[in-house]
Amino acid sequence: MRKRKKKSGFQKLTIVMAWFMAVITLLGVVATALIGTGVFQF
């Protein structure tokens, strides 16, 4: 049971990291699209 609990905790961290990466990728795509359309001028 203890081993399973530790594994689930690690699994939860992996899921959080996966979500974090997905959000960053999504923001990158949105930023690129906005820059491409000329909404943001740097």
Secondary structure by P-SEA (a helix, b strand, c coil): caaaaaaaaaaaaaaaaaaaaaaaaaaaaaaaaaaaaccccc
